[in-house]
Amino acid sequence: MDANAFYEGYSFDAYEYLGAHVVENGTVFRVYAPEANGAVVLHGGNQIPMGPAPGGNFWECYVEGAREGDCYEYIIYDKHDTPHYKADPFGFGMELRPDHHSVIRDLNRYEFHDGEWMRTRTNRLHEPLNIYELHVGSWRTKAEPEQETEDTDWYNYEELAAPLAEYLKESGYNYVEFMPLSEHPADVSWGYQNTGFFAPTSRYGTAQQLMYLVDYLHQNGIGVILDYVAVHFATDFYGLEQFDGSYLYEYPSKDVGVSEWGSYNFMHARGEVRSFLQSSANYWLQKYHIDGLRMDAISRILYWQGEEARGVNARGVQFLKTMNQGLKDRNPGIMLIAEDSTSFDGVTRETQYGGLGFDYKWDMGWMHDTLEYFQAGPEYRKRDYHKLTFSMMYFYNEHFLLPLSHDEVVHGKATILQKMNGQYEEKFPQARALYLYMMVHPGKTLNFMGNEFGQLREWDEKRQQDWFLLTYPIQDAFYHYMKELNHIYQTNPALYQQDYDGDGFKWLDCQQEDRRVYVLQRRCLAETMIAVFNFSDYDQDYELKNLNFDRLRPMLHTDWLCWNGTEPEDRGPWAVTNGKLMIHLPRFSGILFRAENE
């Protein structure tokens, strides 16, 4: 580690120097505590004094016999010689809550076997990207639902690998996004308030087991994205809060130092803080072969307290630019994703052209407008008709990703299926049509676990998904519909190859407010696809006009009998006569066609 780069905020490898590093016959400990009068390692009941390391602001010592799996913590003495008992900010492991000591982990023990994947991965801008968002502790557990306990039934990372890879491949997802896996004290924070920015949560196992999970997924053609939090940290006494008796990581003023969640905001103006966060982000990419980072709550870095009215945080903006460019320079083929609901310009523009350097930005506007449309009764969809067309007015401003994430199925918002207007059986055809609309809309896609089989209970981090629902025919049919839709997406380049090229999308008809009918076209050099939707509550016939094709072949109909619909399955070509084709549209339905010529 270059000490000057660390102080100035340009370090990406501080974890190679700081933290606990296993060497022959023991472990070397190093900690950054510039305002400390002294520091001690507490290991095995013994207090081992640390001495000043080169640079004057670091403390270090060698502990013979300290080995993989041992617990330790630091005692940091501030300027008044008051002791502060702290976990290692750069620790590679931590105990399971409520215990909180750091744990020595040897990161060099695991050998990856994913070389081909790492050499050929890309940011997927012109390739299919269908993301399955997952919370490890509540996807599946080992116990039957009535036997679930607080934390004894989790699969560990290694045990999760085979069933998860099999499920993702079968279901048609090619990337998984894990909600934060950094160590965190409170389950209810879902990992978004961290104490261990370099420590995989011990809820699900060790560092080596997480490496195995990522490696296994790569060998099965599944990419891995990790939620990463660079905005704030948990307030627990053993964490970063007043680490050496000074405001080392946080703001000294609570006006900007305390977030809306009650956590402490990082002070991104400090070089050491920037180096800490950049090194942490790079650590997950380098040491665990993570393929991408989804960065949470970016607006809280762009603007003071996340509020545009308070003005731009210039140091925060520069931090994002420096970090994103540095991560890409060091990790070819990764993708960086911003969760940002503001209109800040250039989020996905390259840094060399003044942008922030993200590859994708969550399209929160599309998500809100779409769900509000489907929540409304059919009689109001004439009024709301252009909520489904508005997204294309701004879509090419950024590289947008369409999310139906965990945030949409908690806190009284209802699940995606429950959001659909009407009674139980009316919700399924509307949800099928919604997901076809989502898949043919330009932009990559993300779907939260459980959505794919019509989960009917809001997500609860303490309970696994209601897999028993798949024993009900209507839920099983919905899952198989989603499965086929996902596979169609991955195998038809018109649906992904030109997502961010204006030639890849065209409204063929978006002026049918009274009928609530929409027609759109997706295309690439190899093929053209047309989707027709009837979001009204009555069947109707619709004539497609000005078609330059000889026939249209139905690839998927949301109302086929096999999905518990009303229409017999018909995959044969439909002849186009004089550029026209009359089609029957059941209520709450959509049809996806491939255009063909003789």
C-alpha positions in Angstrom: 0.0 0.0 0.0 1.2 3.5 -0.9 0.8 5.5 2.3 0.6 8.8 0.4 -2.1 7.4 -1.9 -4.0 6.2 1.2 -4.0 9.7 2.8 -4.9 11.4 -0.4 -7.8 9.1 -1.2 -6.4 7.1 -4.2 -5.7 3.8 -2.6 -7.5 0.7 -3.7 -5.4 -2.0 -1.9 -5.2 -0.9 1.7 -6.5 -4.3 2.8 -3.2 -5.8 1.6 -1.4 -3.9 4.4 -4.1 -3.2 7.1 -6.0 -5.9 8.9 -4.8 -9.3 10.1 -2.5 -11.2 7.8 -1.5 -14.8 8.3 2.2 -15.4 8.0 4.5 -18.3 9.0 3.8 -19.3 12.6 1.5 -16.4 13.4 -0.3 -13.3 12.2 0.6 -9.7 11.6 -1.9 -7.1 12.8 -2.0 -3.5 11.5 -4.6 -0.8 12.2 -5.0 2.9 11.3 -5.6 5.1 14.3 -3.9 8.5 13.8 -5.3 10.1 17.0 -4.5 7.2 19.3 -2.1 7.3 22.2 -1.6 3.5 22.0 -3.1 0.3 20.6 -3.3 -3.3 21.8 -4.4 -6.6 20.2 -6.6 -8.7 22.5 -6.1 -12.3 21.4 -6.6 -15.5 23.3 -7.1 -13.6 26.6 -3.7 -11.8 26.1 -3.1 -8.1 25.5 -0.3 -7.7 23.0 1.0 -4.1 22.7 1.2 -2.7 19.2 4.0 -0.4 18.2 4.0 2.6 15.7 4.4 1.5 12.1 6.1 3.5 9.4 4.2 6.7 8.7 3.3 7.4 12.3 -0.5 6.9 12.1 -0.5 3.1 11.9 0.0 0.6 14.7 1.2 -3.0 14.2 2.5 -6.1 15.9 3.2 -9.8 15.2 1.5 -12.4 17.3 3.1 -15.8 17.3 0.6 -18.7 17.2 -2.4 -16.5 16.1 -4.0 -18.5 13.3 -7.0 -18.9 11.0 -10.2 -18.9 12.9 -8.9 -17.1 16.0 -10.9 -14.2 17.4 -9.3 -10.9 18.2 -10.1 -7.2 18.8 -8.3 -4.0 19.2 -8.1 -1.8 22.3 -7.5 1.7 21.0 -6.4 4.3 23.6 -7.5 7.8 22.7 -5.7 11.1 23.5 -7.1 10.9 27.1 -6.0 7.3 27.4 -9.6 6.1 27.4 -9.8 2.6 26.0 -12.1 1.9 23.0 -12.8 -1.8 22.3 -13.0 -2.1 18.5 -13.4 -4.7 15.8 -10.8 -4.5 13.0 -12.1 -2.1 10.3 -10.1 -4.2 7.8 -10.9 -7.5 9.4 -11.6 -10.3 7.0 -14.1 -12.1 9.3 -16.3 -11.5 12.3 -18.2 -13.5 14.8 -22.0 -14.2 14.5 -24.0 -11.5 16.2 -24.5 -10.6 19.0 -20.8 -11.4 19.4 -18.6 -9.0 17.5 -14.9 -9.9 17.7 -13.0 -10.0 14.5 -11.9 -13.4 13.1 -8.6 -14.2 11.4 -9.1 -15.4 7.9 -6.5 -16.6 5.4 -7.7 -15.3 2.1 -5.0 -17.3 0.1 -6.3 -20.7 1.0 -8.9 -21.0 -1.7 -8.0 -21.7 -5.4 -10.5 -20.5 -8.0 -11.3 -22.5 -11.1 -13.2 -19.8 -13.1 -10.4 -18.5 -15.3 -12.3 -18.7 -18.5 -15.3 -16.8 -17.0 -13.1 -14.1 -15.6 -11.3 -13.6 -19.0 -14.5 -13.3 -21.0 -17.0 -11.5 -18.8 -18.3 -8.1 -19.9 -20.7 -5.5 -18.6 -23.4 -7.0 -20.8 -24.5 -3.8 -22.4 -25.2 -5.6 -25.7 -25.9 -9.0 -24.1 -28.8 -10.4 -22.1 -28.8 -9.5 -18.4 -31.6 -11.0 -16.3 -30.8 -10.6 -12.6 -32.3 -12.6 -9.8 -32.1 -10.5 -6.5 -31.7 -12.7 -3.5 -31.4 -12.5 0.3 -29.3 -15.5 1.3 -30.9 -16.1 4.6 -34.5 -16.2 3.4 -34.3 -17.8 -0.1 -34.4 -21.3 1.3 -33.6 -22.8 4.7 -33.0 -26.3 5.9 -36.1 -26.5 8.1 -39.7 -26.9 7.3 -41.5 -23.5 7.7 -43.2 -24.5 11.0 -39.7 -25.5 12.4 -37.8 -22.3 11.4 -35.8 -20.7 14.1 -33.9 -17.4 14.2 -30.6 -18.5 12.8 -30.0 -22.3 13.0 -31.4 -23.3 9.6 -29.5 -21.2 7.1 -27.6 -22.8 4.3 -24.0 -21.8 4.3 -22.4 -20.3 1.2 -21.0 -23.7 0.1 -24.2 -25.6 0.7 -26.1 -23.0 -1.3 -24.0 -23.2 -4.4 -25.4 -26.3 -6.2 -29.2 -25.7 -5.5 -28.9 -22.0 -6.4 -27.0 -22.6 -9.6 -29.5 -25.3 -10.7 -32.5 -23.1 -9.9 -31.1 -20.0 -11.7 -30.3 -21.9 -14.8 -33.6 -23.7 -14.9 -35.5 -20.5 -14.2 -33.7 -18.5 -16.9 -31.6 -16.0 -14.9 -28.0 -15.5 -15.8 -26.9 -13.2 -12.9 -27.7 -13.2 -9.2 -27.6 -10.1 -7.1 -26.9 -10.8 -3.4 -28.2 -8.3 -0.9 -25.3 -7.1 1.2 -23.0 -9.8 2.5 -20.8 -7.5 4.6 -21.0 -8.2 8.3 -23.9 -6.4 10.0 -25.2 -6.6 13.5 -29.0 -6.4 12.9 -30.9 -8.8 10.6 -33.6 -6.2 10.1 -31.1 -3.9 8.3 -30.7 -6.6 5.6 -27.0 -5.8 5.5 -27.3 -2.1 4.6 -25.9 -1.0 8.0 -22.5 -2.6 8.2 -19.8 -3.1 10.8 -17.5 -5.3 8.7 -16.8 -3.8 5.3 -14.2 -6.6 4.5 -15.9 -9.4 6.4 -18.5 -11.7 4.7 -21.3 -12.2 7.2 -20.7 -15.2 9.4 -24.4 -16.0 9.3 -23.7 -18.1 6.2 -20.1 -19.3 6.7 -16.5 -18.3 6.1 -14.6 -16.3 3.5 -13.5 -19.5 1.8 -17.1 -20.8 1.5 -18.2 -17.6 -0.1 -15.3 -17.9 -2.6 -16.6 -21.4 -3.4 -20.1 -20.1 -4.0 -19.0 -17.5 -6.5 -16.6 -19.9 -8.2 -19.3 -22.6 -8.5 -21.8 -20.1 -10.0 -19.2 -18.9 -12.5 -18.5 -22.5 -13.6 -22.2 -22.8 -14.2 -22.5 -19.6 -16.3 -24.0 -17.4 -13.6 -22.6 -14.0 -12.9 -22.5 -12.5 -9.4 -23.4 -9.0 -8.3 -23.1 -7.8 -4.7 -25.0 -4.9 -3.0 -22.4 -2.5 -1.7 -22.9 0.3 0.8 -20.6 3.3 0.5 -22.9 5.8 2.2 -23.1 5.0 5.9 -22.2 2.6 8.7 -23.8 1.1 11.8 -23.5 2.9 15.1 -22.5 -0.1 17.2 -19.8 0.8 19.7 -17.3 -1.7 18.4 -17.5 -0.4 14.8 -16.2 2.7 13.1 -17.8 5.2 15.3 -15.2 7.5 16.9 -12.7 4.7 16.2 -9.7 6.3 17.8 -11.6 8.8 19.9 -11.9 11.2 17.0 -14.3 11.5 14.1 -12.1 9.4 11.9 -14.7 8.0 9.5 -17.8 10.1 10.2 -18.7 13.8 10.2 -18.2 15.7 13.5 -21.5 17.5 12.9 -24.7 15.5 13.4 -26.5 17.8 11.0 -24.9 16.0 8.1 -23.3 13.1 10.1 -26.4 11.1 10.9 -28.5 9.5 8.1 -32.2 9.2 7.9 -31.8 5.6 9.1 -30.0 6.7 12.2 -26.6 5.4 11.0 -23.5 7.5 10.5 -22.6 9.0 7.2 -19.1 8.5 5.8 -17.2 11.8 5.4 -16.2 11.4 1.8 -14.0 14.5 1.9 -11.4 12.6 3.9 -8.8 10.8 1.8 -8.5 8.0 4.3 -12.3 7.4 4.1 -12.2 7.3 0.3 -9.3 4.9 0.4 -11.2 2.7 2.9 -14.3 2.5 0.8 -12.4 2.1 -2.5 -10.3 -0.6 -1.0 -13.4 -2.4 0.3 -15.1 -2.3 -3.0 -12.0 -3.5 -4.8 -11.5 -6.2 -2.2 -14.9 -7.9 -3.1 -14.0 -7.8 -6.8 -10.4 -9.0 -6.4 -10.6 -11.5 -3.6 -14.0 -13.0 -4.2 -14.3 -12.6 -8.0 -17.5 -10.6 -7.7 -18.6 -9.5 -11.2 -20.4 -6.3 -10.3 -21.4 -4.0 -7.5 -24.9 -2.4 -7.1 -24.2 0.7 -5.0 -27.0 1.6 -2.6 -28.5 5.0 -2.0 -26.2 6.9 -4.3 -28.3 10.1 -4.0 -26.9 10.4 -0.4 -23.5 10.8 -1.8 -24.4 13.1 -4.7 -26.4 15.5 -2.6 -26.2 16.6 1.0 -28.4 14.3 3.0 -29.7 13.0 -0.3 -31.8 16.2 -0.9 -31.3 18.0 -4.1 -32.5 21.3 -2.5 -29.4 21.1 -0.2 -27.0 21.1 -3.2 -24.5 18.9 -4.7 -21.8 17.4 -2.5 -18.8 18.0 -4.8 -16.4 15.8 -2.8 -18.9 13.0 -2.9 -19.3 13.3 -6.7 -15.5 13.2 -7.1 -15.3 10.2 -4.8 -17.7 8.2 -7.0 -15.9 9.2 -10.2 -12.5 8.2 -8.8 -13.7 5.0 -7.3 -15.7 3.8 -10.4 -12.8 4.5 -12.8 -10.3 2.9 -10.4 -12.4 -0.3 -10.0 -12.8 -0.6 -13.8 -9.1 -0.1 -14.4 -8.3 -2.9 -12.0 -11.1 -5.3 -12.8 -11.9 -5.8 -16.5 -15.4 -6.7 -17.4 -17.1 -5.7 -14.2 -20.4 -3.8 -14.1 -21.2 -1.0 -11.7 -24.9 -0.3 -11.0 -26.3 2.8 -9.3 -29.5 2.9 -7.2 -30.4 6.5 -7.6 -33.8 8.0 -7.9 -32.7 11.6 -8.7 -32.2 13.3 -12.1 -28.5 13.8 -11.6 -26.9 14.0 -15.1 -24.4 11.6 -16.4 -24.7 8.7 -13.9 -23.9 6.1 -16.6 -21.6 8.4 -18.7 -17.9 7.5 -18.7 -15.8 9.5 -16.4 -13.6 10.7 -19.2 -16.7 12.5 -20.6 -17.6 14.0 -17.2 -19.9 11.2 -16.0 -19.9 9.2 -12.8 -18.8 6.0 -14.6 -21.6 3.6 -13.7 -22.7 1.0 -16.3 -26.3 1.0 -15.3 -28.8 3.0 -13.3 -32.0 1.6 -11.7 -35.0 3.1 -13.5 -37.1 4.0 -10.4 -39.4 6.1 -12.5 -40.4 3.2 -14.7 -40.9 1.0 -11.7 -43.2 3.5 -9.9 -45.2 4.3 -13.0 -45.6 0.7 -14.1 -46.7 -0.6 -10.7 -49.1 2.3 -10.2 -50.7 1.6 -13.6 -51.3 -2.1 -12.7 -52.6 -1.2 -9.3 -55.2 1.0 -10.8 -58.6 -0.4 -11.8 -59.0 -0.9 -15.6 -61.5 2.0 -15.7 -58.7 4.3 -14.7 -56.1 3.1 -17.2 -57.4 5.4 -19.9 -56.5 8.3 -17.6 -53.1 6.6 -16.7 -52.4 5.3 -20.3 -49.2 7.3 -20.8 -47.7 6.1 -17.5 -46.5 3.2 -19.6 -45.2 5.3 -22.5 -43.5 8.1 -20.4 -40.3 6.0 -19.7 -39.3 6.1 -23.3 -39.3 9.9 -23.2 -36.1 9.9 -21.1 -34.9 6.3 -21.5 -31.8 7.1 -23.6 -30.5 9.6 -21.2 -28.8 6.8 -19.2 -28.3 3.1 -19.4 -31.3 2.1 -17.4 -32.0 -1.2 -15.7 -35.6 -2.1 -14.8 -36.0 -3.2 -11.2 -38.8 -5.0 -9.3 -36.7 -5.3 -6.2 -37.0 -6.2 -2.5 -38.0 -2.6 -1.8 -41.2 -3.1 -3.6 -42.4 -6.1 -1.6 -42.0 -4.9 2.0 -43.3 -2.4 4.6 -47.0 -2.7 3.6 -46.5 -2.3 -0.1 -47.7 -5.8 -0.9 -45.9 -8.3 -3.3 -45.8 -7.7 -7.0 -48.7 -10.2 -7.6 -50.8 -8.7 -4.8 -50.3 -5.3 -6.3 -52.2 -6.3 -9.4 -55.7 -4.9 -9.5 -58.7 -7.2 -8.8 -59.3 -10.4 -7.0 -57.0 -13.4 -6.7 -57.6 -15.1 -10.0 -57.6 -11.7 -11.9 -54.1 -10.9 -10.6 -52.3 -13.7 -12.5 -53.2 -12.7 -16.1 -52.3 -9.1 -15.3 -49.0 -10.1 -13.7 -48.2 -12.3 -16.7 -48.8 -9.3 -19.0 -46.8 -7.0 -16.7 -43.7 -9.2 -16.9 -44.0 -9.5 -20.7 -44.2 -5.7 -20.9 -41.1 -5.5 -18.6 -39.2 -8.0 -20.8 -39.8 -6.3 -24.1 -39.2 -2.8 -22.7 -35.6 -1.7 -23.5 -33.2 -2.1 -20.5 -31.8 -4.9 -18.5 -34.0 -6.5 -15.9 -34.0 -7.4 -12.2 -36.6 -9.4 -10.3 -36.6 -10.2 -6.6 -36.9 -13.8 -5.3 -40.4 -15.0 -4.9 -41.8 -12.7 -7.6 -41.2 -15.5 -10.2 -43.8 -17.8 -8.7 -46.2 -15.2 -7.4 -45.3 -14.9 -3.8 -48.4 -13.7 -1.8 -46.7 -12.8 1.5 -44.5 -9.7 1.9 -40.8 -10.5 2.2 -39.7 -11.3 5.7 -35.9 -11.7 6.3 -36.7 -14.2 9.0 -38.6 -16.7 6.8 -37.8 -18.6 3.7 -39.9 -18.1 0.6 -43.3 -19.9 0.4 -42.1 -22.6 -1.9 -45.2 -24.7 -1.0 -47.2 -22.3 -3.3 -45.8 -24.3 -6.3 -48.0 -27.2 -5.3 -51.0 -25.0 -6.3 -51.7 -25.3 -10.1 -52.2 -21.6 -10.7 -48.9 -20.7 -9.0 -47.0 -23.5 -10.7 -48.4 -22.3 -14.1 -47.2 -18.8 -13.3 -43.7 -20.0 -12.5 -43.5 -22.0 -15.7 -44.7 -18.9 -17.6 -41.9 -16.8 -16.0 -39.4 -19.5 -16.8 -40.3 -19.6 -20.5 -40.4 -15.8 -20.7 -36.9 -15.6 -19.2 -35.5 -18.2 -21.7 -37.1 -16.4 -24.6 -35.4 -13.2 -23.5 -32.0 -14.8 -23.3 -32.2 -16.4 -26.7 -33.6 -13.6 -28.8 -31.1 -10.8 -29.4 -33.8 -8.3 -30.5 -34.8 -8.1 -26.8 -31.4 -7.1 -25.6 -28.8 -6.4 -28.2 -29.8 -2.8 -28.9 -31.3 -1.8 -25.6 -29.5 1.6 -25.6 -29.7 2.2 -29.3 -32.7 4.2 -30.5 -33.0 1.9 -33.5 -33.8 -1.1 -31.2 -37.2 0.1 -30.1 -40.3 1.7 -31.8 -43.8 2.3 -30.7 -46.1 1.0 -33.4 -49.2 2.2 -31.6 -49.4 4.1 -28.4 -52.5 6.2 -29.0 -55.2 3.8 -28.0 -56.2 5.4 -24.7 -59.9 4.2 -24.9 -58.9 0.6 -25.7 -55.8 0.5 -23.5 -54.0 -1.3 -26.3 -50.2 -0.9 -26.8 -48.0 -2.2 -29.7 -44.3 -2.0 -29.8 -41.4 -3.3 -31.8 -37.9 -4.5 -30.8 -35.3 -5.2 -33.4 -31.7 -5.9 -34.1 -29.9 -6.9 -37.3 -30.8 -10.5 -36.9 -34.5 -10.3 -36.1 -37.6 -8.2 -35.4 -40.1 -8.9 -32.6 -43.5 -7.3 -32.0 -45.5 -7.2 -28.8 -49.2 -6.4 -28.6 -51.0 -5.7 -25.2 -54.6 -5.4 -24.1 -54.6 -4.0 -20.6 -58.4 -3.5 -20.5 -60.8 -5.8 -18.7 -62.6 -6.9 -21.9 -61.7 -9.0 -24.9 -61.2 -7.1 -28.2 -60.0 -7.6 -31.7 -57.2 -5.4 -33.0 -55.8 -4.9 -36.5 -52.1 -4.6 -37.0 -51.3 -2.4 -40.0 -48.4 -1.4 -42.2 -46.5 -4.6 -41.5 -43.5 -5.3 -43.8 -43.5 -9.0 -43.0 -45.1 -12.1 -44.5 -46.1 -13.6 -41.2 -45.9 -13.3 -37.5 -45.0 -16.3 -35.4 -46.4 -16.3 -31.8 -43.4 -16.8 -29.4 -45.5 -16.4 -26.2 -49.1 -15.6 -25.4 -49.7 -14.6 -21.8 -53.2 -16.1 -21.9 -52.5 -19.6 -23.2 -54.2 -22.4 -21.4 -50.8 -23.8 -20.3 -50.4 -20.7 -18.1 -53.9 -21.1 -16.7 -55.3 -18.8 -19.4 -58.2 -19.1 -21.8 -56.5 -19.4 -25.2 -55.4 -22.7 -26.8 -51.6 -22.8 -27.5 -50.8 -21.8 -31.1 -47.2 -21.4 -32.1 -47.7 -21.6 -35.8 -47.1 -18.6 -38.1 -50.0 -16.2 -38.7 -50.1 -14.9 -42.3 -50.0 -11.2 -42.9 -52.2 -10.1 -45.8 -51.6 -6.8 -47.6 -49.6 -5.6 -44.6 -52.4 -6.3 -42.1 -53.2 -8.9 -39.5 -56.4 -9.1 -37.3 -55.7 -10.6 -33.9 -57.9 -11.4 -30.9 -56.7 -10.0 -27.6 -58.2 -11.4 -24.5 -58.5 -9.1 -21.5 -55.3 -8.4 -19.5 -53.1 -10.1 -22.1 -50.1 -9.7 -24.3 -48.7 -11.6 -27.3 -45.0 -11.6 -28.4 -44.4 -12.3 -32.1 -41.3 -12.9 -34.2 -41.7 -11.2 -37.6 -40.7 -13.5 -40.5 -40.5 -13.2 -44.3 -40.5 -15.9 -47.0 
